[in-house]
């Protein structure tokens, strides 16, 4: 399951302004994406009564992502998202080593 976005990505400054100065509750969505090794968790922001979803980008204009889910959650707490949701497509999520 890919998250559908039609709006341009958010940079950190715009995201900060949206969270701190708008009337919207801004929610964070973590989406696991397979890649080399374990893959990464991409970050999306959802607001305006869940009608707008935008990918979060870094200052270098690349998608914000984390390899470690704990670091991603800690980042979301520091940014002060209202909620954090995790989406995983089990068809592409690696099985843990047994």
C-alpha positions as CSV (number, residue, x, y, z in Angstrom):
1,X,0.0,0.0,0.0
2,X,1.5,3.3,-1.1
3,X,0.3,6.5,0.4
4,X,-1.2,8.7,-2.3
5,X,-0.2,12.4,-2.3
6,X,-1.1,15.1,-4.8
7,X,0.5,18.0,-2.9
8,X,4.1,19.0,-3.0
9,X,6.3,17.8,-0.1
10,X,6.8,19.7,3.1
11,X,10.2,20.9,4.3
12,X,11.0,21.2,8.0
13,X,10.3,24.9,8.2
14,X,6.9,24.6,6.6
15,X,6.1,21.6,8.7
16,X,7.0,23.6,11.9
17,X,4.8,26.5,10.8
18,X,1.9,24.2,10.1
19,X,2.2,22.5,13.5
20,X,2.8,25.6,15.6
21,X,0.7,28.3,13.9
22,X,-2.2,26.6,12.1
23,X,-5.5,25.5,13.5
24,X,-5.0,22.0,12.1
25,X,-4.1,18.9,14.0
26,X,-1.1,17.4,12.2
27,X,-0.5,13.7,12.3
28,X,2.6,11.7,11.3
29,X,2.4,8.6,9.1
30,X,5.3,6.2,8.9
31,X,5.4,4.1,5.8
32,X,7.8,1.2,5.6
33,X,9.5,1.0,2.2
34,X,11.8,-1.9,1.3
35,X,15.4,-1.1,0.3
36,X,18.9,-2.3,0.7
37,X,19.2,-4.2,3.9
38,X,16.2,-3.6,6.2
39,X,14.5,-0.7,4.2
40,X,13.4,2.6,5.6
41,X,10.4,4.4,7.2
42,X,9.3,7.3,5.1
43,X,7.6,10.3,6.9
44,X,4.3,11.8,5.8
45,X,2.2,14.6,7.4
46,X,-1.6,14.5,7.4
47,X,-3.9,17.4,8.3
48,X,-7.0,19.3,7.4
49,X,-9.3,16.6,8.8
50,X,-7.2,13.9,7.1
51,X,-7.9,15.3,3.6
52,X,-4.4,16.5,2.9
53,X,-1.3,14.1,3.1
54,X,2.1,15.4,2.2
55,X,5.5,13.7,2.3
56,X,8.1,15.3,4.5
57,X,11.4,16.3,3.0
58,X,14.8,17.2,4.5
59,X,16.6,20.5,4.0
60,X,18.5,18.8,1.1
61,X,15.2,18.2,-0.7
62,X,15.2,14.5,-0.2
63,X,12.5,12.4,1.4
64,X,12.8,12.3,5.3
65,X,13.3,8.7,6.3
66,X,14.7,6.6,9.1
67,X,16.1,3.1,9.2
68,X,15.3,2.7,12.9
69,X,11.6,3.0,13.8
70,X,12.5,4.2,17.3
71,X,14.5,7.2,15.9
72,X,11.5,8.0,13.6
73,X,9.1,8.0,16.6
74,X,11.4,10.1,18.7
75,X,11.7,12.6,15.8
76,X,7.9,12.8,15.6
77,X,7.7,13.4,19.3
78,X,10.2,16.3,19.1
79,X,8.3,17.8,16.1
80,X,5.1,17.6,18.2
81,X,2.8,15.6,15.9
82,X,-0.6,14.9,17.4
83,X,-0.4,11.2,16.6
84,X,1.9,8.8,14.9
85,X,0.6,6.0,12.6
86,X,2.6,3.1,11.1
87,X,1.7,1.5,7.8
88,X,3.3,-1.7,6.7
89,X,2.6,-3.8,3.7
90,X,3.4,-7.3,4.8
91,X,4.0,-8.4,1.2
92,X,7.2,-6.4,1.2
93,X,8.1,-6.3,4.9
94,X,11.0,-8.7,5.6
95,X,10.4,-11.7,7.9
96,X,12.5,-11.5,11.1
97,X,15.3,-13.9,11.4
98,X,14.2,-16.9,13.3
